[in-house]
Amino acid sequence: MRLDAPSCWSRIGPAGHGTLGTVHPERGVDAVPVVFVVVDGQVIVPVDTVKAKAGRRLQRLANVERDPRIVLLVDRYDDDWARLWWVRVHAEAVEVDASPGHLAVLASAFPAYAEPSSVTGVLLLTPTEVTGWSAP
C-alpha cells in the first residue's frame, strides 16, 4: 500500500542509512550506501574521513555539483514479506561545510563521528517529494 508523507518520514528517521543516487554525466545513475540524519525536514549526509575513500574528491560530490537532483532510497527487507517497506526521497542537494550543529547531531547518531575532524562537510538534502510503499 502507498504510504503518506508522515508515514514515510516516520520510517526514514530511525533507519539512519540508505542508498543515495546521484547523476553521473556519462554513466547515468551512481548509487552508494550512506548514513544520514533528519533534522527539521532536511536530510544531512556526512562527508567523512572515517571510511576508506577511493580518491580525494568523492564522485557523489562532483555529481551533485553538476546536477543537484538526487534520490535517497531507504528500505526494510525481511524474510517475512508482510514486513517489507521502502521510502524514496527526491531532493535537491548541496555540499556545505559541517556546522557545529551538524557535527553534534551526527556524532550523537554515529559514535565514529565524535572524533574531531571525522566529518569534513555534509550534503544537505532538501526534499522535493517523498513517496513510499509498505506491505499491507
N, CA, C and O atoms as a GROMACS GRO file, in nm:
protein
  544
    1MET      N    1   0.083  -0.117   0.000
    1MET     CA    2   0.000   0.000   0.000
    1MET      C    3   0.088   0.124   0.000
    1MET      O    4   0.198   0.123   0.056
    2ARG      N    5   0.040   0.230  -0.063
    2ARG     CA    6   0.115   0.355  -0.066
    2ARG      C    7   0.117   0.417   0.073
    2ARG      O    8   0.021   0.408   0.149
    3LEU      N    9   0.230   0.481   0.105
    3LEU     CA   10   0.245   0.549   0.233
    3LEU      C   11   0.226   0.698   0.215
    3LEU      O   12   0.271   0.755   0.115
    4ASP      N   13   0.160   0.764   0.311
    4ASP     CA   14   0.152   0.909   0.307
    4ASP      C   15   0.283   0.967   0.361
    4ASP      O   16   0.366   0.894   0.416
    5ALA      N   17   0.301   1.098   0.345
    5ALA     CA   18   0.428   1.162   0.382
    5ALA      C   19   0.464   1.140   0.530
    5ALA      O   20   0.578   1.103   0.558
    6PRO      N   21   0.371   1.160   0.626
    6PRO     CA   22   0.409   1.136   0.766
    6PRO      C   23   0.454   0.991   0.791
    6PRO      O   24   0.547   0.968   0.869
    7SER      N   25   0.390   0.895   0.726
    7SER     CA   26   0.431   0.755   0.743
    7SER      C   27   0.570   0.732   0.683
    7SER      O   28   0.650   0.656   0.738
    8CYS      N   29   0.598   0.797   0.571
    8CYS     CA   30   0.732   0.786   0.511
    8CYS      C   31   0.838   0.839   0.607
    8CYS      O   32   0.938   0.773   0.633
    9TRP      N   33   0.815   0.960   0.659
    9TRP     CA   34   0.913   1.022   0.748
    9TRP      C   35   0.931   0.943   0.877
    9TRP      O   36   1.040   0.941   0.933
   10SER      N   37   0.826   0.879   0.925
   10SER     CA   38   0.838   0.800   1.049
   10SER      C   39   0.928   0.678   1.028
   10SER      O   40   0.985   0.626   1.124
   11ARG      N   41   0.942   0.633   0.906
   11ARG     CA   42   1.031   0.521   0.876
   11ARG      C   43   1.173   0.569   0.846
   11ARG      O   44   1.270   0.504   0.887
   12ILE      N   45   1.186   0.681   0.777
   12ILE     CA   46   1.319   0.729   0.738
   12ILE      C   47   1.404   0.767   0.857
   12ILE      O   48   1.518   0.722   0.868
   13GLY      N   49   1.351   0.848   0.948
   13GLY     CA   50   1.429   0.898   1.060
   13GLY      C   51   1.504   0.791   1.137
   13GLY      O   52   1.626   0.801   1.152
   14PRO      N   53   1.434   0.688   1.185
   14PRO     CA   54   1.504   0.585   1.262
   14PRO      C   55   1.596   0.496   1.179
   14PRO      O   56   1.684   0.431   1.236
   15ALA      N   57   1.578   0.491   1.048
   15ALA     CA   58   1.657   0.399   0.965
   15ALA      C   59   1.805   0.435   0.968
   15ALA      O   60   1.889   0.348   0.990
   16GLY      N   61   1.838   0.564   0.947
   16GLY     CA   62   1.976   0.608   0.957
   16GLY      C   63   2.068   0.572   0.842
   16GLY      O   64   2.181   0.621   0.837
   17HIS      N   65   2.024   0.488   0.751
   17HIS     CA   66   2.108   0.455   0.636
   17HIS      C   67   2.019   0.420   0.517
   17HIS      O   68   1.905   0.377   0.532
   18GLY      N   69   2.075   0.440   0.399
   18GLY     CA   70   2.003   0.412   0.276
   18GLY      C   71   2.098   0.416   0.159
   18GLY      O   72   2.220   0.409   0.175
   19THR      N   73   2.041   0.428   0.041
   19THR     CA   74   2.120   0.435  -0.082
   19THR      C   75   2.096   0.569  -0.149
   19THR      O   76   1.982   0.605  -0.179
   20LEU      N   77   2.204   0.642  -0.172
   20LEU     CA   78   2.198   0.774  -0.234
   20LEU      C   79   2.225   0.759  -0.383
   20LEU      O   80   2.327   0.702  -0.422
   21GLY      N   81   2.135   0.811  -0.466
   21GLY     CA   82   2.154   0.809  -0.610
   21GLY      C   83   2.179   0.950  -0.661
   21GLY      O   84   2.100   1.041  -0.636
   22THR      N   85   2.290   0.967  -0.734
   22THR     CA   86   2.322   1.093  -0.799
   22THR      C   87   2.334   1.067  -0.949
   22THR      O   88   2.332   0.952  -0.992
   23VAL      N   89   2.347   1.174  -1.027
   23VAL     CA   90   2.354   1.159  -1.172
   23VAL      C   91   2.497   1.183  -1.221
   23VAL      O   92   2.550   1.293  -1.209
   24HIS      N   93   2.558   1.078  -1.275
   24HIS     CA   94   2.691   1.088  -1.335
   24HIS      C   95   2.672   1.132  -1.481
   24HIS      O   96   2.581   1.083  -1.547
   25PRO      N   97   2.757   1.222  -1.531
   25PRO     CA   98   2.736   1.276  -1.666
   25PRO      C   99   2.748   1.173  -1.779
   25PRO      O  100   2.685   1.191  -1.883
   26GLU      N  101   2.826   1.067  -1.762
   26GLU     CA  102   2.839   0.967  -1.868
   26GLU      C  103   2.759   0.841  -1.841
   26GLU      O  104   2.687   0.794  -1.929
   27ARG      N  105   2.770   0.785  -1.723
   27ARG     CA  106   2.711   0.653  -1.699
   27ARG      C  107   2.571   0.657  -1.639
   27ARG      O  108   2.510   0.552  -1.619
   28GLY      N  109   2.520   0.775  -1.609
   28GLY     CA  110   2.385   0.782  -1.553
   28GLY      C  111   2.385   0.775  -1.402
   28GLY      O  112   2.463   0.845  -1.337
   29VAL      N  113   2.301   0.693  -1.347
   29VAL     CA  114   2.282   0.688  -1.202
   29VAL      C  115   2.404   0.626  -1.133
   29VAL      O  116   2.450   0.519  -1.171
   30ASP      N  117   2.453   0.696  -1.031
   30ASP     CA  118   2.553   0.643  -0.940
   30ASP      C  119   2.482   0.621  -0.807
   30ASP      O  120   2.419   0.713  -0.755
   31ALA      N  121   2.491   0.502  -0.752
   31ALA     CA  122   2.426   0.472  -0.625
   31ALA      C  123   2.531   0.426  -0.524
   31ALA      O  124   2.615   0.342  -0.554
   32VAL      N  125   2.525   0.484  -0.404
   32VAL     CA  126   2.618   0.448  -0.297
   32VAL      C  127   2.543   0.439  -0.164
   32VAL      O  128   2.448   0.514  -0.142
   33PRO      N  129   2.586   0.349  -0.076
   33PRO     CA  130   2.525   0.346   0.056
   33PRO      C  131   2.573   0.464   0.139
   33PRO      O  132   2.690   0.503   0.132
   34VAL      N  133   2.483   0.522   0.216
   34VAL     CA  134   2.517   0.636   0.302
   34VAL      C  135   2.445   0.624   0.436
   34VAL      O  136   2.345   0.553   0.449
   35VAL      N  137   2.499   0.695   0.534
   35VAL     CA  138   2.428   0.716   0.660
   35VAL      C  139   2.376   0.859   0.658
   35VAL      O  140   2.426   0.942   0.583
   36PHE      N  141   2.276   0.886   0.740
   36PHE     CA  142   2.217   1.020   0.741
   36PHE      C  143   2.141   1.042   0.870
   36PHE      O  144   2.112   0.950   0.946
   37VAL      N  145   2.109   1.169   0.893
   37VAL     CA  146   2.016   1.209   0.999
   37VAL      C  147   1.916   1.304   0.937
   37VAL      O  148   1.944   1.371   0.837
   38VAL      N  149   1.798   1.311   0.997
   38VAL     CA  150   1.694   1.402   0.953
   38VAL      C  151   1.677   1.509   1.060
   38VAL      O  152   1.657   1.479   1.177
   39VAL      N  153   1.688   1.635   1.017
   39VAL     CA  154   1.674   1.748   1.109
   39VAL      C  155   1.588   1.855   1.042
   39VAL      O  156   1.622   1.906   0.935
   40ASP      N  157   1.478   1.889   1.106
   40ASP     CA  158   1.391   1.996   1.057
   40ASP      C  159   1.355   1.981   0.909
   40ASP      O  160   1.360   2.078   0.834
   41GLY      N  161   1.320   1.861   0.870
   41GLY     CA  162   1.276   1.838   0.733
   41GLY      C  163   1.386   1.827   0.630
   41GLY      O  164   1.357   1.807   0.512
   42GLN      N  165   1.511   1.840   0.671
   42GLN     CA  166   1.623   1.820   0.580
   42GLN      C  167   1.695   1.692   0.617
   42GLN      O  168   1.693   1.649   0.732
   43VAL      N  169   1.760   1.632   0.518
   43VAL     CA  170   1.840   1.512   0.540
   43VAL      C  171   1.986   1.554   0.532
   43VAL      O  172   2.027   1.622   0.437
   44ILE      N  173   2.063   1.514   0.632
   44ILE     CA  174   2.205   1.550   0.640
   44ILE      C  175   2.287   1.424   0.618
   44ILE      O  176   2.279   1.328   0.695
   45VAL      N  177   2.367   1.425   0.511
   45VAL     CA  178   2.454   1.313   0.477
   45VAL      C  179   2.598   1.358   0.500
   45VAL      O  180   2.642   1.454   0.437
   46PRO      N  181   2.672   1.291   0.589
   46PRO     CA  182   2.808   1.336   0.617
   46PRO      C  183   2.906   1.303   0.505
   46PRO      O  184   2.891   1.204   0.434
   47VAL      N  185   3.006   1.389   0.492
   47VAL     CA  186   3.124   1.362   0.410
   47VAL      C  187   3.233   1.342   0.513
   47VAL      O  188   3.271   1.437   0.583
   48ASP      N  189   3.284   1.220   0.524
   48ASP     CA  190   3.370   1.189   0.638
   48ASP      C  191   3.509   1.143   0.597
   48ASP      O  192   3.538   1.120   0.479
   49THR      N  193   3.594   1.132   0.699
   49THR     CA  194   3.729   1.079   0.681
   49THR      C  195   3.744   0.943   0.750
   49THR      O  196   3.854   0.889   0.758
   50VAL      N  197   3.633   0.889   0.800
   50VAL     CA  198   3.637   0.766   0.880
   50VAL      C  199   3.657   0.644   0.792
   50VAL      O  200   3.744   0.561   0.820
   51LYS      N  201   3.579   0.632   0.686
   51LYS     CA  202   3.586   0.515   0.599
   51LYS      C  203   3.686   0.541   0.486
   51LYS      O  204   3.706   0.656   0.445
   52ALA      N  205   3.746   0.436   0.436
   52ALA     CA  206   3.842   0.448   0.325
   52ALA      C  207   3.774   0.506   0.202
   52ALA      O  208   3.658   0.474   0.175
   53LYS      N  209   3.845   0.589   0.128
   53LYS     CA  210   3.793   0.652   0.007
   53LYS      C  211   3.883   0.618  -0.111
   53LYS      O  212   4.002   0.593  -0.095
   54ALA      N  213   3.823   0.615  -0.229
   54ALA     CA  214   3.900   0.584  -0.350
   54ALA      C  215   3.985   0.702  -0.396
   54ALA      O  216   4.086   0.682  -0.464
   55GLY      N  217   3.945   0.823  -0.362
   55GLY     CA  218   4.019   0.941  -0.404
   55GLY      C  219   3.992   1.057  -0.311
   55GLY      O  220   3.917   1.044  -0.214
   56ARG      N  221   4.052   1.170  -0.341
   56ARG     CA  222   4.036   1.287  -0.255
   56ARG      C  223   3.897   1.349  -0.266
   56ARG      O  224   3.841   1.393  -0.166
   57ARG      N  225   3.840   1.352  -0.386
   57ARG     CA  226   3.709   1.413  -0.407
   57ARG      C  227   3.610   1.302  -0.439
   57ARG      O  228   3.627   1.229  -0.536
   58LEU      N  229   3.506   1.290  -0.358
   58LEU     CA  230   3.407   1.186  -0.381
   58LEU      C  231   3.328   1.213  -0.509
   58LEU      O  232   3.292   1.327  -0.538
   59GLN      N  233   3.304   1.106  -0.585
   59GLN     CA  234   3.229   1.120  -0.710
   59GLN      C  235   3.090   1.178  -0.685
   59GLN      O  236   3.042   1.257  -0.765
   60ARG      N  237   3.025   1.137  -0.574
   60ARG     CA  238   2.890   1.189  -0.546
   60ARG      C  239   2.890   1.341  -0.532
   60ARG      O  240   2.792   1.406  -0.568
   61LEU      N  241   3.000   1.397  -0.478
   61LEU     CA  242   3.007   1.543  -0.463
   61LEU      C  243   3.022   1.611  -0.599
   61LEU      O  244   2.961   1.715  -0.625
   62ALA      N  245   3.105   1.553  -0.684
   62ALA     CA  246   3.120   1.607  -0.820
   62ALA      C  247   2.988   1.597  -0.895
   62ALA      O  248   2.950   1.689  -0.968
   63ASN      N  249   2.917   1.485  -0.878
   63ASN     CA  250   2.787   1.468  -0.944
   63ASN      C  251   2.687   1.573  -0.898
   63ASN      O  252   2.617   1.632  -0.980
   64VAL      N  253   2.681   1.596  -0.768
   64VAL     CA  254   2.586   1.694  -0.712
   64VAL      C  255   2.621   1.835  -0.758
   64VAL      O  256   2.532   1.917  -0.781
   65GLU      N  257   2.749   1.864  -0.771
   65GLU     CA  258   2.791   1.996  -0.818
   65GLU      C  259   2.738   2.022  -0.960
   65GLU      O  260   2.698   2.134  -0.992
   66ARG      N  261   2.739   1.918  -1.044
   66ARG     CA  262   2.690   1.930  -1.181
   66ARG      C  263   2.538   1.926  -1.189
   66ARG      O  264   2.476   1.998  -1.267
   67ASP      N  265   2.476   1.839  -1.106
   67ASP     CA  266   2.331   1.820  -1.111
   67ASP      C  267   2.285   1.791  -0.968
   67ASP      O  268   2.308   1.681  -0.917
   68PRO      N  269   2.220   1.887  -0.903
   68PRO     CA  270   2.185   1.871  -0.762
   68PRO      C  271   2.068   1.777  -0.734
   68PRO      O  272   2.035   1.753  -0.618
   69ARG      N  273   2.005   1.725  -0.838
   69ARG     CA  274   1.893   1.632  -0.817
   69ARG      C  275   1.945   1.498  -0.767
   69ARG      O  276   2.034   1.438  -0.828
   70ILE      N  277   1.890   1.451  -0.656
   70ILE     CA  278   1.930   1.322  -0.601
   70ILE      C  279   1.805   1.243  -0.562
   70ILE      O  280   1.694   1.296  -0.560
   71VAL      N  281   1.827   1.118  -0.530
   71VAL     CA  282   1.723   1.037  -0.469
   71VAL      C  283   1.788   0.957  -0.357
   71VAL      O  284   1.899   0.906  -0.372
   72LEU      N  285   1.719   0.948  -0.245
   72LEU     CA  286   1.762   0.866  -0.133
   72LEU      C  287   1.659   0.756  -0.116
   72LEU      O  288   1.541   0.784  -0.094
   73LEU      N  289   1.704   0.632  -0.126
   73LEU     CA  290   1.615   0.517  -0.109
   73LEU      C  291   1.646   0.452   0.025
   73LEU      O  292   1.759   0.413   0.053
   74VAL      N  293   1.542   0.441   0.108
   74VAL     CA  294   1.554   0.377   0.238
   74VAL      C  295   1.454   0.262   0.238
   74VAL      O  296   1.339   0.279   0.199
   75ASP      N  297   1.500   0.144   0.280
   75ASP     CA  298   1.408   0.031   0.276
   75ASP      C  299   1.432  -0.065   0.391
   75ASP      O  300   1.534  -0.060   0.459
   76ARG      N  301   1.336  -0.151   0.409
   76ARG     CA  302   1.349  -0.259   0.506
   76ARG      C  303   1.317  -0.388   0.435
   76ARG      O  304   1.210  -0.405   0.376
   77TYR      N  305   1.413  -0.481   0.440
   77TYR     CA  306   1.389  -0.614   0.389
   77TYR      C  307   1.370  -0.707   0.507
   77TYR      O  308   1.434  -0.690   0.611
   78ASP      N  309   1.283  -0.803   0.491
   78ASP     CA  310   1.259  -0.904   0.593
   78ASP      C  311   1.216  -1.031   0.522
   78ASP      O  312   1.146  -1.025   0.421
   79ASP      N  313   1.258  -1.145   0.573
   79ASP     CA  314   1.212  -1.271   0.514
   79ASP      C  315   1.061  -1.285   0.524
   79ASP      O  316   1.000  -1.355   0.443
   80ASP      N  317   1.002  -1.220   0.621
   80ASP     CA  318   0.856  -1.212   0.632
   80ASP      C  319   0.813  -1.095   0.543
   80ASP      O  320   0.821  -0.979   0.585
   81TRP      N  321   0.768  -1.123   0.424
   81TRP     CA  322   0.737  -1.018   0.327
   81TRP      C  323   0.623  -0.928   0.371
   81TRP      O  324   0.601  -0.824   0.309
   82ALA      N  325   0.551  -0.963   0.472
   82ALA     CA  326   0.446  -0.876   0.526
   82ALA      C  327   0.507  -0.757   0.600
   82ALA      O  328   0.435  -0.665   0.638
   83ARG      N  329   0.639  -0.759   0.621
   83ARG     CA  330   0.707  -0.650   0.693
   83ARG      C  331   0.792  -0.562   0.603
   83ARG      O  332   0.866  -0.476   0.652
   84LEU      N  333   0.783  -0.581   0.471
   84LEU     CA  334   0.863  -0.503   0.376
   84LEU      C  335   0.810  -0.360   0.364
   84LEU      O  336   0.690  -0.336   0.375
   85TRP      N  337   0.903  -0.265   0.342
   85TRP     CA  338   0.865  -0.129   0.308
   85TRP      C  339   0.982  -0.060   0.240
   85TRP      O  340   1.097  -0.101   0.254
   86TRP      N  341   0.951   0.046   0.167
   86TRP     CA  342   1.054   0.134   0.111
   86TRP      C  343   1.002   0.276   0.107
   86TRP      O  344   0.882   0.300   0.096
   87VAL      N  345   1.096   0.370   0.114
   87VAL     CA  346   1.065   0.512   0.103
   87VAL      C  347   1.168   0.574   0.010
   87VAL      O  348   1.288   0.545   0.020
   88ARG      N  349   1.121   0.658  -0.080
   88ARG     CA  350   1.209   0.727  -0.174
   88ARG      C  351   1.195   0.877  -0.153
   88ARG      O  352   1.085   0.932  -0.159
   89VAL      N  353   1.308   0.943  -0.128
   89VAL     CA  354   1.311   1.088  -0.110
   89VAL      C  355   1.380   1.149  -0.231
   89VAL      O  356   1.499   1.128  -0.254
   90HIS      N  357   1.305   1.226  -0.309
   90HIS     CA  358   1.365   1.307  -0.416
   90HIS      C  359   1.401   1.439  -0.352
   90HIS      O  360   1.323   1.494  -0.273
   91ALA      N  361   1.518   1.491  -0.385
   91ALA     CA  362   1.564   1.614  -0.319
   91ALA      C  363   1.662   1.689  -0.406
   91ALA      O  364   1.713   1.638  -0.506
   92GLU      N  365   1.687   1.812  -0.365
   92GLU     CA  366   1.794   1.894  -0.420
   92GLU      C  367   1.906   1.890  -0.316
   92GLU      O  368   1.880   1.910  -0.197
   93ALA      N  369   2.029   1.864  -0.359
   93ALA     CA  370   2.142   1.851  -0.267
   93ALA      C  371   2.241   1.964  -0.288
   93ALA      O  372   2.259   2.014  -0.399
   94VAL      N  373   2.304   2.002  -0.179
   94VAL     CA  374   2.413   2.099  -0.185
   94VAL      C  375   2.518   2.059  -0.082
   94VAL      O  376   2.485   2.019   0.030
   95GLU      N  377   2.644   2.071  -0.122
   95GLU     CA  378   2.753   2.043  -0.029
   95GLU      C  379   2.784   2.170   0.050
   95GLU      O  380   2.799   2.278  -0.007
   96VAL      N  381   2.792   2.157   0.182
   96VAL     CA  382   2.825   2.270   0.269
   96VAL      C  383   2.925   2.225   0.374
   96VAL      O  384   2.942   2.106   0.400
   97ASP      N  385   2.992   2.324   0.435
   97ASP     CA  386   3.077   2.292   0.549
   97ASP      C  387   2.991   2.242   0.663
   97ASP      O  388   2.878   2.287   0.679
   98ALA      N  389   3.043   2.150   0.741
   98ALA     CA  390   2.970   2.098   0.856
   98ALA      C  391   2.968   2.203   0.967
   98ALA      O  392   3.073   2.250   1.011
   99SER      N  393   2.849   2.239   1.010
   99SER     CA  394   2.834   2.335   1.120
   99SER      C  395   2.849   2.261   1.253
   99SER      O  396   2.841   2.138   1.256
  100PRO      N  397   2.869   2.333   1.364
  100PRO     CA  398   2.872   2.266   1.494
  100PRO      C  399   2.742   2.188   1.521
  100PRO      O  400   2.746   2.082   1.583
  101GLY      N  401   2.629   2.239   1.475
  101GLY     CA  402   2.503   2.167   1.490
  101GLY      C  403   2.501   2.037   1.412
  101GLY      O  404   2.455   1.934   1.463
  102HIS      N  405   2.550   2.040   1.288
  102HIS     CA  406   2.559   1.918   1.207
  102HIS      C  407   2.648   1.816   1.277
  102HIS      O  408   2.612   1.698   1.289
  103LEU      N  409   2.764   1.862   1.323
  103LEU     CA  410   2.860   1.772   1.388
  103LEU      C  411   2.800   1.708   1.513
  103LEU      O  412   2.820   1.589   1.537
  104ALA      N  413   2.727   1.786   1.591
  104ALA     CA  414   2.669   1.734   1.715
  104ALA      C  415   2.564   1.627   1.686
  104ALA      O  416   2.564   1.521   1.749
  105VAL      N  417   2.475   1.653   1.592
  105VAL     CA  418   2.369   1.556   1.563
  105VAL      C  419   2.426   1.430   1.497
  105VAL      O  420   2.379   1.319   1.523
  106LEU      N  421   2.527   1.445   1.413
  106LEU     CA  422   2.590   1.329   1.351
  106LEU      C  423   2.665   1.245   1.454
  106LEU      O  424   2.657   1.122   1.451
  107ALA      N  425   2.737   1.310   1.544
  107ALA     CA  426   2.811   1.237   1.648
  107ALA      C  427   2.716   1.166   1.743
  107ALA      O  428   2.747   1.057   1.792
  108SER      N  429   2.601   1.227   1.768
  108SER     CA  430   2.502   1.164   1.855
  108SER      C  431   2.444   1.037   1.791
  108SER      O  432   2.420   0.937   1.859
  109ALA      N  433   2.424   1.041   1.661
  109ALA     CA  434   2.367   0.927   1.590
  109ALA      C  435   2.471   0.820   1.556
  109ALA      O  436   2.440   0.701   1.555
  110PHE      N  437   2.595   0.862   1.530
  110PHE     CA  438   2.700   0.771   1.485
  110PHE      C  439   2.827   0.800   1.565
  110PHE      O  440   2.898   0.896   1.534
  111PRO      N  441   2.857   0.719   1.666
  111PRO     CA  442   2.971   0.746   1.755
  111PRO      C  443   3.105   0.767   1.682
  111PRO      O  444   3.190   0.840   1.733
  112ALA      N  445   3.125   0.706   1.567
  112ALA     CA  446   3.252   0.724   1.494
  112ALA      C  447   3.273   0.869   1.455
  112ALA      O  448   3.386   0.911   1.432
  113TYR      N  449   3.165   0.946   1.447
  113TYR     CA  450   3.177   1.087   1.407
  113TYR      C  451   3.205   1.179   1.524
  113TYR      O  452   3.213   1.301   1.505
  114ALA      N  453   3.219   1.126   1.645
  114ALA     CA  454   3.254   1.208   1.761
  114ALA      C  455   3.400   1.251   1.757
  114ALA      O  456   3.438   1.350   1.820
  115GLU      N  457   3.480   1.178   1.684
  115GLU     CA  458   3.622   1.210   1.671
  115GLU      C  459   3.639   1.342   1.595
  115GLU      O  460   3.581   1.360   1.488
  116PRO      N  461   3.717   1.435   1.650
  116PRO     CA  462   3.738   1.564   1.580
  116PRO      C  463   3.790   1.540   1.437
  116PRO      O  464   3.871   1.450   1.414
  117SER      N  465   3.744   1.618   1.347
  117SER     CA  466   3.779   1.617   1.204
  117SER      C  467   3.734   1.491   1.130
  117SER      O  468   3.781   1.466   1.019
  118SER      N  469   3.645   1.412   1.189
  118SER     CA  470   3.596   1.294   1.120
  118SER      C  471   3.494   1.329   1.012
  118SER      O  472   3.475   1.253   0.917
  119VAL      N  473   3.428   1.445   1.026
  119VAL     CA  474   3.333   1.492   0.925
  119VAL      C  475   3.387   1.621   0.867
  119VAL      O  476   3.406   1.719   0.939
  120THR      N  477   3.411   1.622   0.736
  120THR     CA  478   3.469   1.740   0.672
  120THR      C  479   3.364   1.830   0.607
  120THR      O  480   3.391   1.946   0.577
  121GLY      N  481   3.246   1.776   0.584
  121GLY     CA  482   3.138   1.852   0.522
  121GLY      C  483   3.012   1.768   0.525
  121GLY      O  484   3.012   1.656   0.576
  122VAL      N  485   2.906   1.824   0.471
  122VAL     CA  486   2.781   1.749   0.462
  122VAL      C  487   2.713   1.779   0.330
  122VAL      O  488   2.732   1.885   0.271
  123LEU      N  489   2.633   1.684   0.287
  123LEU     CA  490   2.539   1.710   0.179
  123LEU      C  491   2.406   1.739   0.249
  123LEU      O  492   2.355   1.655   0.324
  124LEU      N  493   2.350   1.856   0.223
  124LEU     CA  494   2.218   1.890   0.274
  124LEU      C  495   2.118   1.858   0.166
  124LEU      O  496   2.125   1.910   0.055
  125LEU      N  497   2.024   1.771   0.199
  125LEU     CA  498   1.921   1.732   0.104
  125LEU      C  499   1.791   1.801   0.142
  125LEU      O  500   1.740   1.782   0.252
  126THR      N  501   1.739   1.881   0.051
  126THR     CA  502   1.610   1.948   0.071
  126THR      C  503   1.506   1.873  -0.012
  126THR      O  504   1.506   1.883  -0.134
  127PRO      N  505   1.420   1.798   0.055
  127PRO     CA  506   1.323   1.714  -0.017
  127PRO      C  507   1.229   1.793  -0.106
  127PRO      O  508   1.180   1.900  -0.069
  128THR      N  509   1.203   1.738  -0.225
  128THR     CA  510   1.104   1.794  -0.315
  128THR      C  511   0.983   1.701  -0.327
  128THR      O  512   0.874   1.744  -0.365
  129GLU      N  513   1.004   1.572  -0.295
  129GLU     CA  514   0.895   1.474  -0.298
  129GLU      C  515   0.937   1.354  -0.214
  129GLU      O  516   1.053   1.314  -0.214
  130VAL      N  517   0.841   1.297  -0.144
  130VAL     CA  518   0.867   1.174  -0.069
  130VAL      C  519   0.753   1.077  -0.098
  130VAL      O  520   0.636   1.112  -0.087
  131THR      N  521   0.790   0.955  -0.136
  131THR     CA  522   0.691   0.853  -0.165
  131THR      C  523   0.734   0.724  -0.097
  131THR      O  524   0.852   0.704  -0.066
  132GLY      N  525   0.638   0.636  -0.076
  132GLY     CA  526   0.673   0.511  -0.013
  132GLY      C  527   0.568   0.404  -0.031
  132GLY      O  528   0.457   0.429  -0.078
  133TRP      N  529   0.605   0.285   0.008
  133TRP     CA  530   0.519   0.169  -0.004
  133TRP      C  531   0.546   0.078   0.114
  133TRP      O  532   0.659   0.070   0.163
  134SER      N  533   0.443   0.011   0.159
  134SER     CA  534   0.457  -0.086   0.267
  134SER      C  535   0.367  -0.205   0.236
  134SER      O  536   0.260  -0.190   0.177
  135ALA      N  537   0.413  -0.323   0.276
  135ALA     CA  538   0.327  -0.440   0.263
  135ALA      C  539   0.201  -0.416   0.348
  135ALA      O  540   0.208  -0.354   0.454
  136PRO      N  541   0.087  -0.466   0.301
  136PRO     CA  542  -0.037  -0.442   0.378
  136PRO      C  543  -0.035  -0.511   0.514
  136PRO      O  544  -0.131  -0.500   0.590
   0.00000   0.00000   0.00000
